[in-house]
């Protein structure tokens, strides 16, 4: 790895930005991959990150875990007999456990699930589940039989690998689930303290995640609209609420065949019970914009910004065709305000050049597919040597249009009687009205709101923050492997989703920490870089004191040290070896 600098002139000043890069071979080429954006490496940024690090993880080098209790002693060592044993992954699990403790989850779990007669405290097992989901998402069996034994968590938690088995991990899921509401309330308070998050605006979206197996014992498992393109599998729907900065505040699980609009009342009332009512502005996409939902929100005095159905645009067709009256917010984005005559809501009409190009390309792609399919069908009809069944041909046309719905309305397809072997021929007409409407509506969308004290720009910028909720789902699916769900019991499924939610809380905490340190917003990059830090047992045979075993942490190289400095992390040099750890017992 090495540093690269780039300069940028801004406001009459020259700024020098640094980034940490490494050479990566891709096929026959060597490319440079950015490990972290280091910003200007200014003193203020370093101080800000170091203060947050102390607030999150304290001073690890002063803890009992990293102090072996011995003063320095000079001992002659036999160099030929020095060996390295018991290598373990240290950096990523050390950071994961620091985040778990820094967000107050360890202390909270100890109070919510106190240790009884168990040999292992449930808070430790919960920490193992969440750290594994963040560092290397896998099943409970894989955690117990492989992952945990490769990490230094046994030292950091003072928990021998023999005491971590799948049965204890499953039971930890059972112990964790009943405290979901208390955990969400705690995280909202704690992360507000750490990052001064603004909870005035709440972003709300729904996704789905599917099962492997039939999930017969789970009443929530059902087939419905699959965002994962797996209609063959049963699924559950997850409604997630995040803050304006994308920090998760809570979620609810619904049956897999639940329509998005039917989740609104449950989510709004549940979140308000936990986070308060005053000043809230709810932001959701058009899947939640049913007439009943909007009427309920208005009548109860709640404020909202919700995407309107595509059909709403036709009510404002005249305004869409006008070139005047639009205000440019940024390059390629224009908005204008109007009023909904029926409800009195403010309607924000927005059009995006980038979105227009995307929708136009989609229309062209699906139109091309339909035309190719219809041309093949027409050729087959013309070559027929015997009468064909019109009903069969109509079904084939229906399937073709169904697969290409985005452009299906553009074509009027009919079978016309003809003196041919088939008995009819295919008649295809292109709708001019479709093309005219597409020309003025492509790239345009509408928002409905009853917020009266915000201008058009603030309303639009608040709505596009829904990308934060969509990003949260992408992280949970791609980085934290919330899908597929292998559990079959309903309570275990909900506990699995809760563990993924907690892992995402740690992910987002690390991301906000990186922003404070001006290190970009890619937690996975930081975790992968820190994972290379390991701990080893260094065995030193001596002439006077037998064999000395030191549990040492590999120290980062110069460039890694720069990364840790930006985060404000001080790694310990040695771990304490506790000879009094309890022996393994069955779960």
Secondary structure, DSSP 8 states (H G I E B T S, - for coil): -EEEEEEEEETTEEEEEEEEEEEEEETTEEEEEEEEEEET--HHHHHHHHHHHHHHH--GGGSGGG--S-------B-GGG-EEEEEEE-HHHHHHHHHHHHTTHHHHHHHHS---S-SS-HHHHHHHHHHHHHHS---HHHIIIIIGGGBTHHHHTT--GGG--HHHHHHHHHHHHTTHHHHHHHHHHHHHHHH----SEEEEEEEEEEBSS--TT-TT-B----TTS-TTS-EEEEEEEEETT--EEEEEEEETT--GGGGHHHHHHHHHHHH-STT-EEEE-GGG--HHHHHHHHHTT-EEEEE--GGGGGGGHHHHH-SSS-EEEETTEEEEEEE-TTT--EEEEEEEHHHHHHHHHHHHHHHHHHHHHHHHHHHHHHH-SS---HHHHHHHHHHHHHHTHHHHTTEEEEEEE-SSSSSEEEEEEE-HHHHHHHHHHTTEEEEEE---SS-HHHHHHHHHTHHHHHHHHHIIIIIS---SB---SHHHHHHHHHHHHHHHHHHHHHHHHHHHTT--S-HHHHHHHHHT-EEEEEEEEBSSS-EEEEEEE----HHHHHHHHHHT----SEE---TT-------
